[in-house]
Amino acid sequence: MAVESAAEARAAVVAEEVIPDIIVADYRLRDGLTGDGAIADVREEVNEDVPALIVTADTSPARLREASASGFRLLHKPLVPEELFDAIGELAGRRDP
């Protein structure tokens, strides 16, 4: 599923009664929110440690340090499709059945 905000993501997992296989979140979101916060929100809602990664187009060293400090794998835009597919595959392999 694709959503446009952290609030939509949380609402979607409730409405659809699903646990996402993987979360791909942009780092900078609307209203000053960040992708790591959105990931935390969804994980809290489903009560599961859903695998996740963050993408960003930020080039500011300070912003990149913030994003990296989240502990999630960080991919840089523009995304190389193979890199994204590999990252998703790695995350999918880590998920318990």
PyMOL commands that set and color helices and strands:
alter all, ss='L'
color gray80, all
select helices_A, chain A and resi 6-16+30-32+35-46+61-69+81-94
alter helices_A, ss='H'
color red, helices_A
select strands_A, chain A and resi 23-26+52-56+73-76
alter strands_A, ss='S'
color yellow, strands_A
deselect
rebuild
show_as cartoon
